[in-house]
Amino acid sequence: MVEQEQTTQHEFKAEVRQVLDILIHSLYSNREVFLRELISNASDALEKLRFETSRGAAVANPDLPLEIHITADKDKKLLVIEDTGCGMSRDEVVENIGTIAHSGSAAFLREIGDQKAQAEALIGKFGVGFYSVFMAASKVRLLTRSHRPEDPAVEWVSDGLGAYQIGPAPERPRGTRIEIELRDSAIEFAEPYRLKSIVQRHSNFVSFPISVNGEHANTVTALWREPKASVKSEQYTEFYKFLTHDSEAPLETLHIDVDAPVQFRALLFVPPKADEMPGLAREERGLDLYVRRVLIQHKNKDLVPEYLGFLRGVVDSEDLPLNVSRETLQENLAVTKMASTIVKQVLGHLQKAAKDSPERYATFWREHGREFKLGYTDYANREKFAGLLRFHSSREGGDETLVSLDDYAASLLPDQKEIYYAAGPSRAALVASPHLEAFRQRKVEVLYLYEPVDEFALEALGRYKEYDLVPVERADMKSLEKLAPAAGETAPPLSTEDAEAFDGFLSRLQEILGDRVDKVRVSERLAESPCCLVNPDGAMTSSMQKILQILNKDSSIPKKVLEVNRDHHLVRNLLGIYRADPRDPYLELVAEQLFESALLMDGYLRDPHAMVGRVQKLMDQSSDWYLAQKRQSGNA
């Protein structure tokens, strides 16, 4: 014990001095982490004491409450952090404070290399957490007494420049007191409001009371660690509002407690409203990651995939491997396993909500469905993801009705093995689309896709259970006819003369339109319109083609197939004109008009001026004919 009663001075090793030099001069981007590190050390000391007490060990000052006190004096430029934990003996001070991770400082220096600006992200891994105090301190005095009754108090003092002193300290209670003389540049850490904000940001859920100048600073309970059965909905709402600063209650709450494959707890929330600008909010997504109630990383993006980015909440693990600063993980394997479990838990919760409360799920979908649809890349959970998708459709109820793939499958026609869909900017546009006429005529339901991501999702899925997901443009019309013959009146068959002339009529249309169309052919999909444009067989859908053109900044008009409805009244009249005179200028005029009308319907008409002039010319001719008819009948 004689040695313990003497004050001795020790020189830091060369590599330790290098580490301290980096900490003091290079890490100013986020100096507040030093307080988090010291609070974490204090919390660990309190946890250790609690363990020693639980196993019946004799401890000094057994009646002392387990707590952490932070006091600041701006006039003296002094910051004090004190705990009533297990404390340290002289040997423990030399081992834990006098060296850095048992000579791990050399590895620390190798880790950071020449990139000293990134050294902040390495605090902790090599036992340099305590030394981060020198980012703010010009001098540190540490007073500690071990929980073992026979051990005397110890004092450790250093300015972090190359040496430290260690010796006996005046008698004091069990625990550790760190007195920090602040640098002039770090005087902000003598402001109580600043200290409270740091505690609430990084250490709010430490399980022991933390006071700042006598005021309790960590007032919110780590609710995720409480048994689910004991937590009331009001508590979840209060915690959500604290976490997100939202004024409304969450739409959904998930309280997760998992033992395998990684042990962790989580408390997740679905906000009642989506972000107003989801594209800009992607960088804000993520869950707060804690280890033993201490914040390690704010908005960790690896814990949830992008399509669940609307989730807010916390994840806490007891034994997660960390890198030095507790801000970047040493290994991603544990996080990957946690993320996989979280996704499964969230999808399971949403499945239950969709089944038990369709109206509540519809509310979720209207707020967060756009983001959720990005999950089409999650192949591991594709079946669950697909079952949670919702769409508008051609069934009654308009856009107020949401349809799942299971809902669609439940209303299939006999022998129908396809789920049909069509993409368009709105319900009105799809209702007017000539591509859907055959489906309307046969009362075959079609899913309406209003957003580009909808089609990407269904294209990526390809199938749902035993059903193929088929865009209406690629539907097999002969199979559709077998499913449900067309309802309503049908046009009389062509006369023998007209049937023989029809191929020539199509060739004449092809000649008029030239290389603006891939070909002209008879349509099997049209029931009401005279013609429409379709992509060549096997090509992508028109809507997908438009998306790719936008991405490639391609403004050209793609060459398509012109399909003609030979049962349409106008087409049969044109056929009659063709038979009378294949070179009749009126035939050319109407062919141009039909082509540009089809372009207009597909959203490809770039210049309407020629079309307007042509329409006026056609109206002139039709008005002349109409007036002649009136005069002939004696009404004009």
C-alpha atoms as one frame of an Amber mdcrd trajectory, in Angstrom:
protein
   0.000   0.000   0.000   3.032   2.321   0.313   3.184   2.847  -3.425  -0.454
   3.849  -3.511   0.238   6.643  -1.024   2.816   8.289  -3.280   2.181  10.660
  -6.182   4.144   9.635  -9.229   4.504  11.086 -12.714   4.419   9.006 -15.872
   5.257   9.821 -19.476   2.844   8.731 -22.174   4.280   6.444 -24.825   5.140
   8.073 -28.160   2.111   6.646 -29.960  -0.162   7.726 -27.110   1.127  11.273
 -27.467   0.328  11.067 -31.190  -3.231   9.988 -30.414  -3.661  12.822 -27.924
  -2.282  15.302 -30.435  -4.882  14.166 -32.967  -7.683  14.299 -30.431  -6.714
  17.782 -29.253  -5.992  19.414 -32.604  -7.919  17.557 -35.308 -11.359  16.626
 -34.007 -13.440  19.763 -33.869 -16.342  18.846 -36.144 -18.395  17.267 -33.349
 -16.637  17.741 -30.035 -19.784  17.049 -28.042 -19.137  13.302 -28.397 -16.701
  13.526 -25.481 -19.626  14.091 -23.109 -21.466  11.109 -24.520 -18.350   8.961
 -23.983 -17.948  10.061 -20.368 -21.644   9.483 -19.643 -21.401   6.037 -21.226
 -18.407   5.220 -19.041 -20.341   6.406 -15.983 -23.342   4.308 -16.975 -21.110
   1.245 -17.408 -19.633   1.841 -13.943 -23.115   2.024 -12.421 -24.185  -1.153
 -14.220 -21.095  -2.947 -12.899 -21.863  -1.833  -9.361 -25.446  -3.004  -9.705
 -24.151  -6.415 -10.775 -21.720  -6.595  -7.855 -24.511  -5.726  -5.448 -26.864
  -8.302  -6.967 -24.352 -11.081  -6.334 -23.962 -10.077  -2.692 -20.520  -8.403
  -2.821 -19.694  -5.885  -0.100 -19.573  -2.337  -1.521 -18.539   0.980  -0.046
 -21.308   3.496   0.722 -24.116   0.999  -0.029 -26.822   3.616   0.529 -25.630
   5.931  -2.245 -28.230   6.174  -5.061 -27.089   5.116  -8.528 -26.963   8.332
 -10.557 -24.883  10.680 -12.698 -24.395  14.380 -11.932 -23.131  17.000 -14.371
 -22.336  20.494 -13.097 -20.899  23.462 -14.933 -19.473  26.805 -13.858 -18.993
  29.204 -16.750 -17.070  31.757 -14.704 -14.515  29.143 -13.660 -14.656  27.424
 -17.077 -15.197  24.197 -15.183 -17.242  21.112 -16.111 -17.685  18.250 -13.650
 -19.094  14.784 -14.354 -19.604  12.531 -11.352 -21.104   9.076 -10.851 -21.709
   6.769  -7.905 -20.614   3.640  -9.758 -17.978   1.017  -9.101 -15.027   3.440
  -9.184 -11.413   2.312  -9.703  -8.395   1.291  -7.706  -4.947   2.686  -8.469
  -4.055  -0.342 -10.588  -7.329  -0.012 -12.495  -6.675   3.666 -13.145  -3.249
   2.839 -14.566  -4.733   0.064 -16.677  -7.853   1.889 -17.901  -6.734   5.519
 -17.993  -2.933   5.456 -18.023  -2.801   3.442 -21.227  -4.993   3.397 -24.276
  -6.616   0.027 -24.777  -3.551  -1.811 -23.496  -1.187  -0.302 -26.077  -3.903
  -0.275 -28.747  -2.966   3.265 -29.734  -0.608   2.055 -32.437  -3.498   0.181
 -34.071  -5.590   3.327 -33.747  -2.984   5.320 -35.650  -2.763   2.670 -38.359
  -6.565   2.715 -38.665  -6.826   6.434 -39.316  -3.721   6.645 -41.512  -3.274
  10.172 -42.782  -6.981  11.020 -42.678  -6.995  12.712 -39.306 -10.237  14.491
 -40.098 -11.978  11.128 -39.934 -10.477  10.148 -36.591 -13.613  11.275 -34.771
 -15.383   8.275 -36.272 -12.908   6.002 -34.483 -13.267   7.055 -30.849 -14.055
   4.082 -28.643 -12.797   1.076 -30.570  -9.269   1.375 -29.178 -10.137   2.609
 -25.707  -9.645   6.284 -26.528 -13.185   7.279 -25.514 -12.042   8.837 -22.262
  -9.293  10.745 -24.028 -11.811  12.457 -26.287 -12.257  14.787 -23.296  -9.086
  16.581 -24.413 -10.951  17.923 -27.435 -12.519  20.330 -24.949 -10.216  20.191
 -21.897  -6.982  22.007 -21.165  -6.595  19.940 -18.004  -8.408  16.976 -16.463
  -8.480  15.885 -12.821  -9.997  12.481 -12.125 -10.902  11.464  -8.558 -12.115
   7.932  -8.000 -12.721   5.422  -5.254 -13.363   1.750  -5.845 -16.532   0.059
  -4.618 -14.301  -2.312  -2.652 -14.317  -0.945   0.917 -10.591  -1.537   1.503
  -9.398   0.446  -1.543  -8.412   4.091  -0.989  -9.310   7.009  -3.271  -7.026
   7.802  -6.223  -6.290  11.007  -8.138  -5.223  11.181 -11.804  -4.248  14.499
 -13.413  -3.116  15.358 -16.944  -3.098  18.183 -19.472  -2.958  15.661 -22.301
   0.353  17.005 -23.597   2.666  14.120 -22.723   2.441  13.045 -19.102   0.082
  12.308 -16.233   0.305  12.204 -12.455  -1.294   9.584 -10.264  -1.447   9.478
  -6.492  -3.636   9.357  -3.404  -6.752  11.521  -3.214  -8.638  12.983  -0.272
 -11.183  10.604   1.202 -14.353  10.584  -0.884 -17.465   8.461  -1.503 -17.509
   5.534  -3.885 -17.531   6.380  -7.615 -15.697   8.677 -10.039 -15.503  12.460
 -10.387 -14.006  14.057 -13.506 -13.147  17.763 -13.253 -12.582  19.340 -16.666
 -10.931  22.726 -17.103 -12.383  23.868 -20.420 -10.448  25.479 -23.231 -11.512
  28.962 -24.228 -12.738  27.514 -27.526 -14.924  25.004 -25.667 -16.628  27.343
 -23.201 -19.984  26.361 -24.732 -19.787  23.172 -22.656 -20.164  25.235 -19.505
 -23.670  26.277 -20.586 -26.340  24.121 -18.852 -28.751  24.323 -21.836 -26.002
  23.028 -24.149 -25.208  20.154 -21.814 -28.891  19.232 -21.488 -29.309  19.159
 -25.262 -26.315  16.820 -25.605 -27.681  14.521 -22.897 -31.101  14.435 -24.531
 -29.643  13.796 -27.971 -27.151  11.058 -27.101 -27.866   9.728 -23.614 -31.520
  10.416 -22.977 -32.388   6.753 -22.391 -29.513   5.834 -20.073 -31.172   3.822
 -17.315 -29.736   5.951 -14.492 -30.831   9.510 -13.629 -28.636  12.233 -15.161
 -28.824  15.730 -13.710 -27.385  18.934 -15.167 -26.778  21.592 -12.513 -29.328
  19.841 -10.311 -32.037  19.503 -12.981 -33.080  16.047 -14.196 -32.081  15.893
 -17.883 -33.027  12.404 -19.131 -36.729  12.427 -18.365 -38.087  10.081 -21.061
 -38.263   6.362 -20.370 -36.659   3.872 -22.736 -40.112   2.539 -23.524 -38.865
  -0.182 -25.875 -37.312  -1.958 -22.867 -40.597  -2.158 -21.005 -42.793  -5.278
 -21.251 -45.365  -4.802 -24.006 -48.241  -5.742 -21.713 -47.385  -2.930 -19.312
 -47.235  -0.107 -21.885 -50.385   1.885 -22.598 -51.247   3.360 -25.984 -50.986
   6.851 -24.481 -47.372   6.139 -23.556 -46.573   5.026 -27.099 -48.145   8.207
 -28.453 -46.212  10.378 -26.015 -42.949   8.657 -26.921 -43.661   9.017 -30.658
 -44.303  12.730 -30.290 -41.108  13.140 -28.281 -39.112  11.262 -30.900 -40.530
  12.918 -34.026 -41.911  16.253 -32.779 -45.144  15.316 -34.546 -48.352  16.741
 -33.106 -50.477  13.728 -34.121 -50.541  10.147 -32.863 -48.818   7.468 -34.970
 -50.840   5.450 -37.435 -49.233   2.142 -36.417 -46.969   1.073 -33.532 -44.654
  -1.954 -33.472 -42.982  -3.040 -30.242 -40.402  -5.688 -31.114 -38.391  -7.935
 -28.787 -36.206 -10.468 -30.616 -33.755 -13.043 -29.224 -32.465 -14.603 -32.439
 -30.626 -14.420 -34.765 -29.526 -11.174 -33.054 -30.864 -10.036 -29.723 -32.384
  -6.580 -29.962 -35.419  -4.516 -29.066 -37.150  -1.966 -31.247 -40.004   0.493
 -31.060 -41.204   1.532 -34.512 -43.930   3.891 -35.672 -45.762   4.589 -38.919
 -46.384   8.356 -39.050 -49.946   9.520 -39.762 -48.778  11.647 -42.696 -46.244
  11.089 -45.436 -43.423  13.548 -45.966 -44.617  16.305 -48.245 -41.526  15.941
 -50.440 -40.552  12.249 -50.289 -37.707  12.648 -52.757 -35.953  15.193 -50.542
 -36.772  13.213 -47.411 -34.859  10.088 -48.461 -31.719  11.343 -46.768 -33.738
  11.804 -43.579 -34.912   8.211 -43.412 -33.531   5.690 -40.941 -33.904   4.475
 -37.369 -31.977   5.617 -34.318 -29.551   2.906 -33.249 -28.767   2.467 -29.555
 -26.487   0.167 -27.630 -27.529  -0.241 -24.002 -29.697   2.877 -24.257 -26.879
   5.081 -25.601 -27.375   6.594 -29.043 -24.809   5.217 -31.463 -26.136   6.437
 -34.790 -28.919   8.839 -35.657 -31.029   7.756 -38.646 -29.195   4.551 -39.474
 -30.199   3.787 -43.071 -29.061   0.158 -43.020 -31.772  -0.955 -40.602 -34.671
  -0.427 -43.002 -34.839  -0.640 -46.815 -35.838   2.407 -48.801 -39.416   1.243
 -49.281 -39.940   1.241 -45.499 -38.220   4.594 -45.136 -41.379   6.150 -43.694
 -40.770   4.269 -40.413 -39.626   6.216 -37.381 -38.284   4.711 -34.196 -35.406
   3.217 -32.256 -33.481  -0.055 -32.270 -31.439  -1.108 -29.236 -28.957  -3.991
 -29.004 -26.949  -5.102 -25.982 -23.968  -6.617 -27.739 -23.685  -4.980 -31.144
 -20.046  -4.814 -32.338 -19.002  -1.185 -32.790 -16.188   0.794 -34.235 -14.520
   3.421 -32.221 -16.881   6.330 -32.208 -20.026   4.266 -31.772 -21.217   6.008
 -34.938 -20.025   3.562 -37.567 -20.465  -0.139 -37.053 -17.441  -2.402 -36.994
 -19.393  -5.220 -38.647 -22.489  -4.965 -40.776 -23.514  -8.600 -40.408 -25.412
  -7.991 -37.177 -27.139  -4.954 -38.647 -28.072  -6.958 -41.747 -29.665  -9.653
 -39.593 -31.532  -7.056 -37.540 -32.722  -5.330 -40.718 -33.999  -8.614 -42.149
 -35.922  -9.326 -38.958 -37.346  -5.802 -38.824 -38.606  -6.070 -42.419 -40.354
  -9.374 -41.693 -41.911  -7.985 -38.511 -43.154  -4.832 -40.265 -44.599  -6.723
 -43.233 -46.305  -9.151 -40.850 -47.792  -6.252 -38.908 -49.078  -4.632 -42.103
 -50.578  -7.942 -43.254 -52.483  -8.202 -39.996 -53.644  -4.580 -40.235 -54.823
  -5.112 -43.829 -56.802  -8.191 -42.786 -58.254  -6.924 -39.492 -58.840  -3.279
 -40.405 -59.002  -2.635 -44.169 -60.035   0.995 -43.651 -57.030   1.673 -41.433
 -54.763  -0.020 -43.947 -56.293   2.057 -46.744 -55.328   5.163 -44.761 -51.774
   3.839 -44.492 -51.713   3.118 -48.217 -52.905   6.538 -49.277 -50.193   8.157
 -47.155 -47.259   5.815 -47.650 -48.159   3.605 -50.614 -46.028   5.540 -53.091
 -42.904   4.871 -51.031 -43.899   1.308 -50.174 -44.157   0.371 -53.866 -40.373
   0.670 -54.135 -40.231  -2.731 -52.431 -40.495  -4.504 -55.783 -36.717  -5.052
 -55.523 -37.073  -6.979 -52.236 -37.036 -10.468 -53.745 -36.722 -12.167 -50.363
 -40.167 -10.851 -49.368 -41.824 -10.539 -52.786 -44.927 -12.603 -51.904 -45.671
 -10.588 -48.755 -44.886  -7.345 -50.554 -47.143  -8.199 -53.495 -50.031  -9.105
 -51.186 -49.825  -5.668 -49.563 -50.006  -3.708 -52.825 -53.179  -1.761 -53.550
 -54.446  -0.355 -56.845 -57.363   1.468 -58.379 -59.241  -0.535 -60.963 -62.031
  -0.511 -63.526 -64.535  -1.899 -61.034 -67.294   0.321 -59.666 -66.493   2.739
 -56.874 -64.052   4.955 -58.726 -60.780   5.957 -57.145 -62.223   5.583 -53.657
 -61.975   1.815 -54.073 -58.614   0.131 -53.505 -58.060  -3.356 -54.878 -55.433
  -5.900 -53.816 -54.127  -8.629 -56.078 -56.093 -11.102 -53.947 -59.248  -9.018
 -54.441 -58.702  -9.133 -58.199 -58.046 -12.892 -58.136 -61.290 -13.442 -56.210
 -63.319 -11.923 -59.078 -61.623 -13.683 -61.990 -63.715 -15.083 -64.821 -63.780
 -18.880 -65.152 -60.447 -20.139 -66.572 -58.854 -16.684 -66.293 -55.208 -16.968
 -65.249 -54.111 -13.393 -65.920 -54.302 -10.215 -63.888 -54.513  -7.353 -66.376
 -53.258  -3.837 -65.809 -52.921  -0.572 -67.702 -50.828   2.505 -66.972 -52.049
   6.058 -67.495 -51.996   9.524 -65.910 -55.567   9.349 -64.568 -58.792   7.375
 -64.453 -60.288   9.593 -67.167 -57.354   8.878 -69.478 -57.613   5.132 -68.961
 -61.389   5.065 -69.352 -60.924   6.775 -72.720 -58.015   4.570 -73.786 -58.777
   2.464 -76.890 -56.550  -0.288 -75.483 -59.158  -1.048 -72.813 -62.189  -1.232
 -75.094 -62.067  -5.006 -75.483 -61.863  -5.405 -71.667 -64.779  -3.067 -71.043
 -66.835  -4.838 -73.685 -66.202  -8.185 -71.967 -66.423  -6.831 -68.384 -62.897
  -8.003 -67.571 -61.391  -6.040 -64.677 -58.240  -4.010 -65.300 -55.963  -2.535
 -62.619 -55.304   1.167 -63.153 -51.715   2.298 -62.600 -51.322   6.048 -62.204
 -47.640   6.250 -61.187 -44.538   4.981 -63.026 -43.426   2.930 -60.017 -46.661
   0.900 -60.264 -45.664  -0.567 -63.600 -42.080  -1.143 -62.500 -43.449  -3.092
 -59.524 -45.762  -5.324 -61.552 -43.189  -5.857 -64.313 -40.655  -6.930 -61.689
 -43.116  -9.276 -59.978 -44.244 -10.913 -63.221 -46.513 -13.352 -61.368 -48.578
 -13.386 -58.214 -49.293 -16.852 -56.881 -50.537 -18.782 -59.953 -51.519 -15.687
 -61.955 -49.532 -13.881 -64.646 -49.443 -10.089 -64.400 -50.129  -8.874 -67.946
 -50.317  -5.317 -69.350 -53.382  -4.860 -71.557 -51.181  -3.926 -74.532 -49.640
  -7.403 -74.455 -52.866  -9.293 -73.784 -53.734 -12.239 -76.023 -57.002 -11.106
 -77.620 -57.937 -14.601 -78.778 -57.617 -15.932 -75.228 -59.646 -12.963 -74.021
 -62.394 -13.764 -76.507 -62.523 -17.348 -75.211 -62.867 -16.072 -71.642 -65.775
 -13.790 -72.438 -67.234 -13.179 -75.886 -67.903  -9.541 -76.677 -71.239  -8.279
 -75.389 -73.594  -6.075 -77.373 -74.344  -5.704 -81.046 -71.748  -6.683 -83.605
 -71.230  -5.087 -86.985 -72.437  -6.999 -90.063 -69.686  -8.862 -91.900 -67.967
  -7.187 -94.819 -69.341  -7.846 -98.261 -67.279 -10.041-100.524 -66.087  -6.999
-102.484 -65.128  -5.082 -99.349 -63.334  -8.099 -97.851 -61.315  -8.538-101.041
 -60.403  -4.834-101.101 -59.487  -4.519 -97.411 -55.838  -5.599 -97.707 -55.338
  -3.043-100.457 -56.990  -0.395 -98.280 -54.508  -1.160 -95.449 -51.628  -0.943
 -97.920 -52.880   2.463 -99.081 -52.932   3.688 -95.473 -49.404   2.363 -95.051
 -48.363   4.249 -98.196 -49.908   7.515 -96.935 -48.262   7.316 -93.510 -44.944
   6.000 -94.802 -42.163   5.258 -92.329 -43.992   7.055 -89.518 -45.600   3.697
 -88.692 -44.081   0.253 -88.413 -47.063  -1.329 -90.191 -50.850  -1.038 -90.564
 -52.940  -4.057 -89.580 -56.403  -5.137 -88.516 -57.098  -4.725 -84.806 -58.581
  -7.379 -82.539 -58.655  -5.105 -79.488 -60.831  -2.215 -80.673 -64.591  -2.031
 -80.168 -65.424   1.703 -80.233 -62.461   3.573 -81.760 -61.544   3.526 -85.458
 -57.833   2.971 -84.793 -55.039   3.045 -82.239 -51.259   2.853 -82.026 -49.537
  -0.107 -80.381 -45.913  -1.110 -79.933 -44.600  -3.906 -82.157 -45.231  -7.385
 -80.787 -43.042  -8.280 -77.824 -41.929  -4.694 -77.185 -42.321  -2.843 -73.904
 -45.552  -1.056 -73.035 -46.141   2.502 -74.221 -45.975   3.931 -70.694 -42.667
   2.185 -69.971 -41.337   3.427 -73.281 -42.233   7.006 -72.321 -40.424   6.672
 -68.993 -37.253   5.467 -70.695 -37.481   8.267 -73.255 -37.699  10.823 -70.455
 -34.717   9.266 -68.684 -32.731   9.292 -71.934 -33.934  12.802 -72.853 -35.308
  11.377 -76.096 -38.123  13.475 -77.578 -38.553  11.509 -80.805 -41.867   9.883
 -81.736 -41.430   6.093 -81.634 -42.469   4.111 -84.682 -45.543   2.038 -83.833
 -48.106  -0.222 -85.406 -51.378   1.386 -86.500 -54.241  -0.992 -85.772 -57.507
  -0.387 -87.642 -60.979  -1.407 -86.485 -62.587  -2.771 -89.643 -66.015  -2.869
 -87.978 -66.037   0.860 -87.269 -68.484   2.965 -89.315 -65.830   5.515 -90.330
 -63.393   2.829 -91.465 -66.054   1.170 -93.618 -66.868   4.528 -95.197 -63.182
   5.060 -95.934 -63.043   1.590 -97.440 -65.902   2.601 -99.744 -64.021   5.765
-100.769 -60.900   3.685-101.415 -62.838   1.282-103.646 -64.213   4.193-105.616
 -60.850   5.972-105.964 -57.710   4.789-104.119 -56.141   8.227-104.755 -59.025
  10.285-103.454 -57.442  13.252-101.512 -60.145  12.934 -98.852 -58.804   9.474
 -97.968 -55.337  10.929 -97.453 -56.738  13.786 -95.387 -58.655  11.466 -93.038
 -55.753   8.981 -92.752 -53.479  11.787 -91.559 -56.138  12.914 -89.110 -56.664
   9.420 -87.689 -52.909   8.970 -87.218 -52.448  12.277 -85.416 -55.539  11.652
 -83.280 -53.952   8.369 -82.195 -50.709  10.217 -81.441 -52.689  12.715 -79.374
 -54.357   9.922 -77.388 -50.941   8.388 -76.664 -49.419  11.733 -75.682 -46.973
  11.936 -78.571 -48.401  14.765 -80.668 -45.725  17.459 -80.567 -47.217  20.107
 -82.889 -51.023  20.464 -83.062 -51.015  23.209 -85.717 -51.226  20.894 -88.734
 -53.910  18.860 -87.011 -56.019  21.944 -86.265 -55.810  23.089 -89.879 -56.793
  19.618 -91.078 -59.778  19.476 -88.725 -60.986  22.835 -90.022 -60.657  21.584
 -93.616 -62.626  18.433 -92.774 -65.322  20.554 -91.105 -65.504  22.749 -94.214
 -66.054  19.712 -96.417 -68.550  18.098 -94.076 -70.484  21.364 -93.729 -70.696
  21.681 -97.527 -72.086  18.146 -97.728 -74.454  18.748 -94.822 -75.802  21.964
 -96.376 -76.271  20.244 -99.737 -78.266  17.499 -98.011 -80.452  20.075 -96.289
 -81.143  21.905 -99.532 -81.951  18.673-101.296 -84.531  17.858 -98.618 -86.018
  21.356 -98.857 -85.072  22.482 -95.348 -82.639  25.219 -96.378
